[in-house]
Each structure stands twice: as C-alpha cells, then as structure tokens.
Amino acid sequence: MRNKGWLAVALGVMLPVMLFTVSCAKKTVVQSQPESMAGSDVQKAAVQKAPDRPAEEARPDGRLEEDRLRAETAAREAALTAFVGENIHFEFDSFLLSDQARQILVSKAEYLRTNPDITVTVEGHCDDRGTSEYNIALGERRAESVRIFLVGLGIGTNRMNTVSYGEERPIATGHDEASWAENRRAQLVIN
C-alpha cells in the first residue's frame, strides 16, 4: 500500500510539471502561400527578400561601376601627368643627382613598374651658357645619370633610351638664374 501511495504522490507531482512544460513549448507557425503566387513568383519573392549582392551593386543603372571606372581613369591620368610633368633638375655644370632628384626618380620608377608596357626616352637639357658642343655632351651625361639610376631601381635598359638636346629646347626663355635652373634638366618622355 505504501508503494501505491508513493506512486500516487509522484504522479500527482509529475503530471502538472509535464503539462506545464508542454504548454510552454515554443510553437511553430506555418504560413501558407496565397494561391495566386505561382512557383516562379515564390522564387522571385524570395530573391527580393534576400539579395545576393549589396544594394549598391544591384542598382540597375550601373552608376557604381561607372563611378569606379571614372575614379580609376582619373587616377591613371593623374599618375601619368605627374610622371611626365615632373622634371629632374641639376646644378650648374653638373650631372650629379640631388636628393630631391632621387626621390622624384623613385616615384617615376614605381610608375614604370606598375606600367610595364611603357618605354621612355630620357632627354638631357642644359641652359644656354656654354658652347653648343659642351652643352650636348653635358645633356648626354645628365640623361645617362638618370638612366643608370633607374636601372639601379630595377627598370630594364630595354625600356629606356637617352638623347641630349643641349640648349636647343629650353622651357624657360629668360636670361636669369631662375630660367637657367628650369632649363638644366632631364625629362622623361613616354614613347
């Protein structure tokens, strides 16, 4: 009888616990699709709810791609302008590269490394003081010192040639120290 009493007490305690547990369980709600949606419509709706690409890339007008291409083109043009526009300047009667000239050439070498299909001509120039023969020889030494420095930075000799114009192609026409300093230069021209 005692065993039956314990059994009754255990059932009396366990039955409400089980009912409480079952009644508190999380219920799954199943929604049915409206009958008007066909199979392909259901797939389209699912794709619209969870797109694979970010919203910017999914824009149908393609502006993001155009903006990216425009930015890349602008960056290439700016790099080309900097490459062509920045000359290497020399002291009077010298073909030695200054620290500033070396820094400029390092950036030019980087541009040449990122554009391996480009070949250049290194032009040597002088101011109008001195004889034509002397200035042609000095211009050649200036162009050659630039070429040797670029070769030392890993640019192939097959991508560069040199030419000297001496005093024949000035970029400043004055007869003062500022004009002469502008004309004492080496210039890299893309072939």
Secondary structure as the mmCIF struct_conf table of DSSP 4:
data_model
#
loop_
_struct_conf.conf_type_id
_struct_conf.id
_struct_conf.beg_label_comp_id
_struct_conf.beg_label_asym_id
_struct_conf.beg_label_seq_id
_struct_conf.end_label_comp_id
_struct_conf.end_label_asym_id
_struct_conf.end_label_seq_id
HELX_RH_AL_P HELX_RH_AL_P1 ARG A 2 SER A 23
TURN_TY1_P TURN_TY1_P1 CYS A 24 CYS A 24
BEND BEND1 ALA A 25 ALA A 25
HELX_LH_PP_P HELX_LH_PP_P1 LYS A 26 VAL A 29
HELX_LH_PP_P HELX_LH_PP_P2 GLN A 31 PRO A 34
TURN_TY1_P TURN_TY1_P2 GLU A 35 SER A 36
HELX_RH_AL_P HELX_RH_AL_P2 GLY A 39 LYS A 49
BEND BEND2 ALA A 50 ALA A 50
BEND BEND3 ASP A 52 ARG A 53
TURN_TY1_P TURN_TY1_P3 ALA A 55 ALA A 58
TURN_TY1_P TURN_TY1_P4 PRO A 60 ASP A 61
HELX_RH_AL_P HELX_RH_AL_P3 ARG A 63 GLY A 85
HELX_LH_PP_P HELX_LH_PP_P3 GLU A 86 ASN A 87
STRN STRN1 ILE A 88 HIS A 89
TURN_TY1_P TURN_TY1_P5 PHE A 92 ASP A 93
HELX_LH_PP_P HELX_LH_PP_P4 LEU A 96 SER A 98
HELX_RH_AL_P HELX_RH_AL_P4 ASP A 99 THR A 114
TURN_TY1_P TURN_TY1_P6 PRO A 116 ASP A 117
STRN STRN2 VAL A 120 HIS A 125
BEND BEND4 ASP A 128 ASP A 128
BEND BEND5 GLY A 130 GLY A 130
HELX_RH_AL_P HELX_RH_AL_P5 SER A 132 GLY A 152
TURN_TY1_P TURN_TY1_P7 LEU A 153 GLY A 154
HELX_RH_3T_P HELX_RH_3T_P1 THR A 157 ARG A 159
STRN STRN3 MET A 160 GLY A 166
TURN_TY1_P TURN_TY1_P8 GLU A 167 GLU A 167
BEND BEND6 GLU A 168 ARG A 169
BEND BEND7 ILE A 171 ILE A 171
BEND BEND8 HIS A 175 ASP A 176
HELX_RH_AL_P HELX_RH_AL_P6 GLU A 177 ASN A 183
BEND BEND9 ARG A 184 ARG A 184
STRN STRN4 ARG A 185 ILE A 190
#
